[in-house]
Amino acid sequence: MRTEILAPATWQPELDRFRGYQVATGRPVSSIKLRDYHLRRFARATALPPYDVTRDDMLAHLEHNSHWRQNTRRAARSSIAAFYRWAAEAGLTERNLAEHFPGVSFSPGKPRPASDAALEEALARADERVRLMVQLAAYVGLRCCEVCQVSTHDVVSTAGGWLLRVLGKGGRSRYVPITDELANEVLRAGPGFIFSGQIDGHLSAGYVSKLISAVLPVGETAHKLRHRFATRAYRGSHDLRAVQELLGHASVATTQIYTAIDDDDLRRAAAAAA
Protein backbone atom coordinates (compact mmCIF):
# COMPACT_ATOMS: atom_id res chain seq x y z
CA MET A 1 0.00 0.00 0.00
CA ARG A 2 1.22 3.53 -0.75
CA THR A 3 2.44 5.73 2.10
CA GLU A 4 0.25 8.81 2.56
CA ILE A 5 2.02 11.93 1.30
CA LEU A 6 0.69 15.30 2.42
CA ALA A 7 0.76 18.10 -0.12
CA PRO A 8 2.26 21.49 0.86
CA ALA A 9 -0.27 24.12 1.92
CA THR A 10 0.20 26.07 -1.32
CA TRP A 11 -0.74 23.00 -3.37
CA GLN A 12 -3.70 21.54 -1.49
CA PRO A 13 -6.40 24.01 -2.67
CA GLU A 14 -5.30 23.57 -6.29
CA LEU A 15 -5.25 19.78 -5.99
CA ASP A 16 -8.75 19.90 -4.49
CA ARG A 17 -9.98 22.00 -7.44
CA PHE A 18 -8.33 19.67 -9.94
CA ARG A 19 -9.89 16.67 -8.19
CA GLY A 20 -13.31 18.31 -8.36
CA TYR A 21 -12.87 18.96 -12.08
CA GLN A 22 -12.01 15.31 -12.68
CA VAL A 23 -15.01 14.10 -10.68
CA ALA A 24 -17.31 16.46 -12.59
CA THR A 25 -16.01 15.23 -15.96
CA GLY A 26 -16.43 11.56 -15.05
CA ARG A 27 -12.80 10.57 -14.60
CA PRO A 28 -12.54 7.07 -13.02
CA VAL A 29 -11.94 7.15 -9.26
CA SER A 30 -8.84 4.98 -9.61
CA SER A 31 -7.33 7.44 -12.11
CA ILE A 32 -8.12 10.42 -9.87
CA LYS A 33 -6.42 8.76 -6.92
CA LEU A 34 -3.34 7.88 -8.97
CA ARG A 35 -3.02 11.41 -10.35
CA ASP A 36 -3.45 12.85 -6.87
CA TYR A 37 -0.68 10.60 -5.55
CA HIS A 38 1.68 11.57 -8.36
CA LEU A 39 0.99 15.27 -7.88
CA ARG A 40 1.39 15.20 -4.09
CA ARG A 41 4.70 13.45 -4.54
CA PHE A 42 5.81 16.02 -7.13
CA ALA A 43 4.66 18.89 -4.91
CA ARG A 44 6.70 17.62 -1.96
CA ALA A 45 9.75 17.14 -4.16
CA THR A 46 9.73 20.59 -5.75
CA ALA A 47 8.94 22.55 -2.57
CA LEU A 48 7.63 25.35 -4.81
CA PRO A 49 4.14 26.83 -5.19
CA PRO A 50 2.35 25.03 -8.04
CA TYR A 51 2.50 27.87 -10.54
CA ASP A 52 6.15 28.75 -9.86
CA VAL A 53 7.21 25.36 -11.23
CA THR A 54 9.20 25.27 -14.47
CA ARG A 55 9.81 22.66 -17.12
CA ASP A 56 13.25 22.08 -15.59
CA ASP A 57 11.65 21.27 -12.22
CA MET A 58 9.44 18.68 -13.90
CA LEU A 59 12.38 17.10 -15.69
CA ALA A 60 14.45 17.11 -12.50
CA HIS A 61 11.68 15.18 -10.73
CA LEU A 62 11.76 12.42 -13.34
CA GLU A 63 15.56 12.42 -13.40
CA HIS A 64 15.72 12.09 -9.61
CA ASN A 65 13.37 9.11 -9.84
CA SER A 66 15.11 7.43 -12.77
CA HIS A 67 15.06 4.20 -10.74
CA TRP A 68 11.30 4.00 -11.29
CA ARG A 69 10.08 1.65 -13.96
CA GLN A 70 9.70 3.38 -17.28
CA ASN A 71 5.92 3.07 -17.31
CA THR A 72 5.76 4.46 -13.75
CA ARG A 73 7.68 7.55 -14.87
CA ARG A 74 5.41 7.74 -17.91
CA ALA A 75 2.31 7.74 -15.68
CA ALA A 76 3.79 10.35 -13.32
CA ARG A 77 4.65 12.60 -16.26
CA SER A 78 1.09 12.21 -17.59
CA SER A 79 -0.40 13.25 -14.22
CA ILE A 80 1.76 16.37 -14.02
CA ALA A 81 0.97 17.33 -17.61
CA ALA A 82 -2.77 16.83 -17.05
CA PHE A 83 -2.72 19.14 -14.01
CA TYR A 84 -1.02 21.99 -15.82
CA ARG A 85 -3.18 21.54 -18.91
CA TRP A 86 -6.25 21.91 -16.68
CA ALA A 87 -4.75 24.95 -14.92
CA ALA A 88 -4.20 26.72 -18.23
CA GLU A 89 -7.69 25.88 -19.50
CA ALA A 90 -9.16 27.12 -16.20
CA GLY A 91 -7.33 30.46 -16.57
CA LEU A 92 -5.14 29.87 -13.52
CA THR A 93 -1.97 30.29 -15.59
CA GLU A 94 -1.33 32.34 -18.70
CA ARG A 95 -0.01 29.29 -20.51
CA ASN A 96 0.34 25.55 -20.05
CA LEU A 97 3.48 25.24 -17.92
CA ALA A 98 3.93 21.63 -19.05
CA GLU A 99 3.50 22.41 -22.75
CA HIS A 100 7.12 21.54 -23.52
CA PHE A 101 7.45 18.81 -20.88
CA PRO A 102 8.70 15.89 -23.05
CA GLY A 103 6.94 12.57 -22.95
CA VAL A 104 8.37 9.30 -21.64
CA SER A 105 8.48 6.51 -24.18
CA PHE A 106 6.25 3.49 -23.69
CA SER A 107 7.95 0.28 -22.60
CA PRO A 108 5.81 -2.76 -23.45
CA GLY A 109 5.80 -5.30 -20.66
CA LYS A 110 6.33 -9.01 -20.98
CA PRO A 111 3.88 -11.76 -20.00
CA ARG A 112 4.58 -12.99 -16.47
CA PRO A 113 2.16 -15.88 -15.87
CA ALA A 114 2.33 -17.66 -12.54
CA SER A 115 3.35 -21.30 -12.82
CA ASP A 116 1.00 -24.21 -12.22
CA ALA A 117 3.14 -25.19 -9.23
CA ALA A 118 2.77 -21.70 -7.74
CA LEU A 119 -1.01 -21.84 -8.09
CA GLU A 120 -1.18 -25.31 -6.54
CA GLU A 121 0.93 -24.16 -3.60
CA ALA A 122 -1.28 -21.10 -3.05
CA LEU A 123 -4.48 -23.14 -3.10
CA ALA A 124 -2.98 -25.64 -0.66
CA ARG A 125 -1.74 -22.98 1.80
CA ALA A 126 -4.73 -20.64 1.73
CA ASP A 127 -7.64 -20.69 4.13
CA GLU A 128 -11.16 -20.77 2.70
CA ARG A 129 -11.46 -17.02 2.21
CA VAL A 130 -8.05 -16.46 0.61
CA ARG A 131 -8.49 -19.60 -1.49
CA LEU A 132 -11.54 -18.00 -3.08
CA MET A 133 -9.52 -14.83 -3.79
CA VAL A 134 -6.85 -16.95 -5.49
CA GLN A 135 -9.48 -18.73 -7.59
CA LEU A 136 -11.03 -15.46 -8.76
CA ALA A 137 -7.63 -14.17 -9.85
CA ALA A 138 -6.45 -17.41 -11.47
CA TYR A 139 -9.67 -18.82 -12.94
CA VAL A 140 -11.57 -15.61 -13.76
CA GLY A 141 -8.62 -13.30 -14.41
CA LEU A 142 -9.70 -10.60 -11.99
CA ARG A 143 -7.55 -7.71 -10.80
CA CYS A 144 -7.25 -7.30 -7.02
CA CYS A 145 -9.39 -4.15 -7.28
CA GLU A 146 -12.08 -6.37 -8.85
CA VAL A 147 -11.67 -9.35 -6.51
CA CYS A 148 -12.27 -7.17 -3.46
CA GLN A 149 -15.63 -5.94 -4.81
CA VAL A 150 -17.18 -9.28 -5.80
CA SER A 151 -20.69 -9.68 -4.43
CA THR A 152 -23.20 -12.49 -4.51
CA HIS A 153 -25.40 -10.10 -6.48
CA ASP A 154 -22.83 -10.28 -9.31
CA VAL A 155 -23.47 -13.98 -9.96
CA VAL A 156 -25.88 -14.40 -12.85
CA SER A 157 -27.50 -17.62 -14.04
CA THR A 158 -28.14 -17.88 -17.80
CA ALA A 159 -29.22 -20.61 -20.17
CA GLY A 160 -25.60 -21.07 -21.16
CA GLY A 161 -24.24 -21.26 -17.61
CA TRP A 162 -23.09 -18.99 -14.81
CA LEU A 163 -21.64 -15.53 -15.40
CA LEU A 164 -19.88 -13.19 -13.00
CA ARG A 165 -20.49 -9.47 -13.40
CA VAL A 166 -17.18 -7.70 -12.87
CA LEU A 167 -16.86 -3.99 -12.10
CA GLY A 168 -13.62 -3.05 -13.82
CA LYS A 169 -11.47 0.01 -14.31
CA GLY A 170 -13.26 3.20 -15.20
CA GLY A 171 -16.52 1.83 -13.83
CA ARG A 172 -16.90 -0.45 -16.87
CA SER A 173 -18.72 -3.73 -16.31
CA ARG A 174 -18.12 -7.01 -18.07
CA TYR A 175 -19.46 -10.54 -17.70
CA VAL A 176 -17.07 -13.47 -17.38
CA PRO A 177 -18.19 -17.13 -17.54
CA ILE A 178 -17.48 -19.13 -14.37
CA THR A 179 -17.89 -22.78 -13.46
CA ASP A 180 -20.82 -24.14 -11.48
CA GLU A 181 -18.44 -24.92 -8.61
CA LEU A 182 -17.02 -21.41 -8.43
CA ALA A 183 -20.48 -19.83 -8.74
CA ASN A 184 -21.68 -21.88 -5.78
CA GLU A 185 -18.60 -20.95 -3.71
CA VAL A 186 -19.22 -17.25 -4.32
CA LEU A 187 -22.91 -17.59 -3.43
CA ARG A 188 -22.07 -19.49 -0.23
CA ALA A 189 -19.71 -16.68 0.85
CA GLY A 190 -22.49 -14.09 0.88
CA PRO A 191 -24.87 -12.43 1.04
CA GLY A 192 -23.49 -9.20 -0.38
CA PHE A 193 -19.77 -8.55 -0.62
CA ILE A 194 -17.97 -11.86 -0.15
CA PHE A 195 -14.88 -10.16 1.31
CA SER A 196 -16.43 -7.71 3.77
CA GLY A 197 -14.32 -4.88 5.12
CA GLN A 198 -14.10 -1.18 5.89
CA ILE A 199 -13.79 0.17 2.31
CA ASP A 200 -17.40 0.83 1.33
CA GLY A 201 -18.28 -2.52 2.88
CA HIS A 202 -15.48 -4.60 1.35
CA LEU A 203 -11.72 -5.14 1.68
CA SER A 204 -9.25 -2.87 -0.10
CA ALA A 205 -7.46 -4.00 -3.26
CA GLY A 206 -4.13 -3.60 -1.49
CA TYR A 207 -5.13 -5.93 1.33
CA VAL A 208 -6.43 -8.56 -1.09
CA SER A 209 -3.12 -8.38 -2.96
CA LYS A 210 -1.24 -8.81 0.33
CA LEU A 211 -3.30 -11.85 1.34
CA ILE A 212 -2.87 -13.57 -2.02
CA SER A 213 0.86 -12.83 -2.18
CA ALA A 214 1.28 -14.32 1.29
CA VAL A 215 0.26 -17.79 0.10
CA LEU A 216 2.17 -17.65 -3.20
CA PRO A 217 5.84 -18.63 -3.50
CA VAL A 218 8.39 -15.82 -3.29
CA GLY A 219 8.51 -13.86 -6.54
CA GLU A 220 4.92 -14.64 -7.52
CA THR A 221 2.12 -12.09 -7.21
CA ALA A 222 -1.64 -11.89 -7.50
CA HIS A 223 -1.30 -10.08 -10.83
CA LYS A 224 0.75 -12.96 -12.23
CA LEU A 225 -2.31 -15.16 -11.65
CA ARG A 226 -4.19 -12.81 -13.99
CA HIS A 227 -1.39 -13.22 -16.54
CA ARG A 228 -1.77 -16.98 -16.15
CA PHE A 229 -5.48 -16.77 -16.87
CA ALA A 230 -4.85 -14.64 -19.97
CA THR A 231 -2.16 -16.95 -21.29
CA ARG A 232 -4.24 -20.11 -20.82
CA ALA A 233 -7.34 -18.45 -22.30
CA TYR A 234 -5.41 -17.45 -25.41
CA ARG A 235 -3.73 -20.83 -25.82
CA GLY A 236 -7.09 -22.54 -25.62
CA SER A 237 -8.87 -20.22 -28.05
CA HIS A 238 -6.29 -18.28 -30.12
CA ASP A 239 -8.88 -15.49 -30.00
CA LEU A 240 -7.16 -12.34 -28.74
CA ARG A 241 -10.36 -10.27 -28.94
CA ALA A 242 -12.20 -12.73 -26.72
CA VAL A 243 -9.38 -12.64 -24.17
CA GLN A 244 -9.45 -8.84 -24.30
CA GLU A 245 -13.13 -8.89 -23.38
CA LEU A 246 -12.56 -11.39 -20.57
CA LEU A 247 -9.80 -9.23 -19.07
CA GLY A 248 -11.67 -5.95 -19.53
CA HIS A 249 -8.88 -4.24 -21.46
CA ALA A 250 -9.69 -1.11 -23.43
CA SER A 251 -6.96 -1.96 -25.96
CA VAL A 252 -6.03 -5.30 -27.46
CA ALA A 253 -2.41 -4.10 -27.33
CA THR A 254 -2.59 -4.37 -23.54
CA THR A 255 -3.95 -7.90 -23.81
CA GLN A 256 -0.95 -8.92 -25.90
CA ILE A 257 1.31 -8.04 -22.98
CA TYR A 258 -0.56 -10.54 -20.80
CA THR A 259 -0.49 -13.52 -23.17
CA ALA A 260 2.69 -15.59 -23.28
CA ILE A 261 3.17 -17.47 -26.55
CA ASP A 262 3.69 -21.21 -26.26
CA ASP A 263 6.80 -22.72 -27.91
CA ASP A 264 4.59 -25.14 -29.85
CA ASP A 265 2.69 -22.18 -31.33
CA LEU A 266 5.96 -20.64 -32.49
CA ARG A 267 7.04 -23.92 -34.08
CA ARG A 268 3.72 -24.26 -35.91
CA ALA A 269 3.98 -20.68 -37.18
CA ALA A 270 7.55 -21.22 -38.36
CA ALA A 271 6.64 -24.52 -40.02
CA ALA A 272 3.76 -22.87 -41.86
CA ALA A 273 6.13 -20.31 -43.32
CA ALA A 274 8.82 -22.83 -44.31
Secondary structure, DSSP 4 states (H G I P E B T S, - for coil): -PPP-PPPTTTHHHHHHHHHHHHHTT--HHHHHHHHHHHHHHHHHH-S-GGG--HHHHHHHHHHTTTS-HHHHHHHHHHHHHHHHHHHHTTSSSS-TTTT------------PPPHHHHHHHHHHS-HHHHHHHHHHHHS---HHHHTT-BGGGEEEETTEEEEEEE-GGG-EEEEEE-HHHHHHHHHT-SSBSSEEEETTE--HHHHHHHHHHHSPTT--HHHHHHHHHHHHHHHH--HHHHHHHHT-S-HHHHHHH-PPPHHHHHHHHHHH-
